[in-house]
Amino acid sequence: MAIDYRHLKNRAFEPVHQHYTERDTMLYALSLGLGNDPLDAAALPFVYEGMSGGLRALPTLAVVLGYPGFWAREPDTGIDWVKLLHGEQRVRWHRPLPADCEVIGKSRITHLIDKGEGKGAILVTERLLETRAGALLATLQQVTFLRGDGGYSQHGGGQPSDEPLPALQPTPQDRAPDFTDTQAIRPEAALLYRLMGDYNPLHAEPEVARKAGFERPILHGLASYGLVARAVLRQCAGGDPALLKALDIRFASPVYPGETLVTEIWRVPGQPGKIQLRARVAERDKVVLSHGYAELA
C-alpha cells in the first residue's frame, strides 16, 4: 500500500493526556546518562528529589510527553515503517517544564514532501504540549524521512507535495568550535530510552536493525537530541534548564549505544544567546548530528 497525501494530511490525532511524575522525570534523565558519575553534583537536581530547590526537569523531556505513539506502523498509513528514520527535530520552549505535571499533546501533520522516486519523502508532524490549564509549554516539529516512500506524487491521482521547512544551516567551517563537550553513551542506552514511549523494534531487535541496513540496534534520534541539549546546558547555560528556548538539529547518521558523543558548539557572532552546533562519535570520527541551532535566554 502506497502512501496517500490527502489521507495522511487529514489524519486525526486524538489529544494525548498524560500525567508524568517526578519518577518519570528522573527516569528520563537517567536514560540520558545523568547519574552515571555518582559524584557529578550538577546531575543531581535532575535525578534526585532531595536537592535544595527540588527536582528539575530537563527541557528535552518535552519530546516524550503527549506522544501519539508509533502510529506510522499502522497499516492504513501506507508508510514503509521499517525504512523510516527521524530526520530532524525542532523545539521551541515557551516556559520551563515542571517536574510533575498533567499535560496534553495535540498533534497534526503539517507537511508531506515528495523528494522523488528512490529518494524518499519527508513528513513533518507538529505537536503542541500544553498543561491541563491550557498553558503552552513547548511547540515541537518532528521531521521524518520516509526512505521507502518517494515518488508518491508521480503516480497519478494528482497528489501534491508541500514546500519544505526553512533549511537548517551548517556549522562554521572556517574556525574551531568555542566549546567542546564529551559524553559516553551507555551500552544499554537504547533499551532504557525506549521506556520513554518509542517502542520501534529498530532500537531493540538486532534482526530488525539488520533488515533496515544497520549492523545492530541504533540509539533513538531523540536520545541523541537530549544528549546534545545536555551538552549545551552544561557548556553555555551553567546547567540551568530554564535558559534553553530553542533547539533544532538534523540527524545525519546513526549513533550506536556504547559510543562516545562529542558535541561542538559555536557562538553566533553579534547574536548573544544564539549558537550553532554539531555532534560526532569519537570512535568513528563521524558527524552524526548536524546543522544544529539553539537559543538561550
C-alpha positions, -999 to +999 in steps of 0.1 A: +000+000+000+015+033-011+011+065+010-018+088+001-011+126+006-047+136+015-052+106+038-021+114+058-026+152+059-061+147+072-052+121+097-069+128+130-049+125+162-067+124+195-053+147+222-029+127+244-035+133+281-005+124+303+003+128+339+041+125+344+055+123+379+088+131+395+097+094+390+092+098+352+113+130+352+142+112+370+139+081+347+142+103+316+173+120+329+188+086+339+181+072+304+203+100+290+232+091+314+228+116+341+239+099+373+265+078+355+290+096+377+278+094+413+300+124+422+286+147+395+268+173+416+255+191+385+234+160+376+218+155+410+190+182+406+176+161+376+178+126+392+174+132+430+144+149+446+162+157+478+182+186+465+177+221+477+151+237+453+135+204+445+137+182+414+142+199+380+131+186+346+154+186+316+137+207+289+140+179+263+116+158+284+091+176+263+098+154+233+085+122+250+053+139+265+019+138+248+035+115+222+008+098+200+028+066+197+044+048+168+014+054+146+034+052+113+034+014+118-004+012+114-013-003+080-037+024+068-008+049+067+009+032+037+043+041+052+071+016+048+078+020+085+109-003+086+127+023+064+115+052+085+141+075+101+139+105+123+154+133+101+152+164+122+139+177+155+129+213+162+116+225+195+106+259+210+101+261+247+076+287+260+081+281+297+101+256+319+087+221+323+075+213+358+089+181+374+054+168+379+025+178+357-006+168+337-001+177+301-019+174+268-002+167+235-020+179+204-005+165+171-011+172+135+007+166+102+017+199+086+039+189+057+043+159+033+071+164+008+079+141-021+117+140-029+111+117-059+112+081-069+140+063-049+148+095-029+121+091-002+096+116+012+096+140+042+068+140+068+065+169+093+044+164+125+037+193+148+029+187+185+017+214+209+024+205+245+001+222+270-007+220+307-042+209+317-049+246+324-040+255+288-006+270+293+016+262+262+049+246+274+065+237+240+060+236+203+076+206+186+082+198+150+094+162+141+108+158+106+106+122+095+125+107+065+103+081+048+131+063+028+108+039+011+080+062+001+094+086-025+077+092-058+041+091-044+032+123-063+044+109-096+019+080-098-013+096-110-042+109-089-028+144-088-012+140-054+005+172-043+038+178-025+043+206+001+070+231+003+098+221+027+105+238+060+132+266+060+165+248+058+188+244+088+222+260+084+255+241+086+280+248+113+311+271+106+339+255+086+364+284+090+370+283+127+373+259+156+343+255+180+341+277+210+331+248+233+335+210+231+316+186+253+322+148+255+297+122+268+299+084+270+268+066+259+259+035+279+256+002+260+221-003+272+210+033+264+186+024+237+168-002+258+164+024+286+153+052+263+126+031+247+108+031+280+101+068+273+075+056+248+092+049+215+090+011+211+102+009+175+120-025+174+147-009+154+162+001+187+160-033+204+159-062+179+192-070+160+173-087+132+150-057+126+181-034+126+198-056+100+168-055+078+168-017+080+205-017+069+222-013+103+248-036+119+230-035+152+202-016+170+207+021+169+201+048+195+169+068+192+175+101+175+157+119+203+181+103+228+209+119+209+189+151+208+187+150+246+224+144+250+232+174+228+208+196+248+226+185+279+259+195+264+245+229+255+232+234+291+265+223+306+288+244+284+267+275+278+240+279+304+255+269+337+233+238+337+201+259+341+173+242+321+151+273+321+176+291+298+171+268+268+145+284+245+150+266+212+170+236+198+169+224+162+191+195+149+195+172+119+201+135+124+229+130+099+240+094+108+230+067+133+245+066+168+252+032+184+249+026+221+283+024+237+299+051+216+312+085+227+293+116+216+314+148+211+293+180+208+310+210+192+294+244+198+300+278+181+287+312+192+269+332+165+289+365+162+269+395+172+238+375+183+241+368+221+224+337+232+224+321+198+247+292+190+253+266+163+264+230+170+270+196+157+280+162+173+302+134+162+311+100+176+347+098+186+352+061+178+343+066+141+351+103+139+318+107+121+293+136+123+260+121+135+241+153+143+245+183+122+231+218+112+223+224+149+209+257+162+200+267+197+187+298+215+194+306+252+177+333+273 
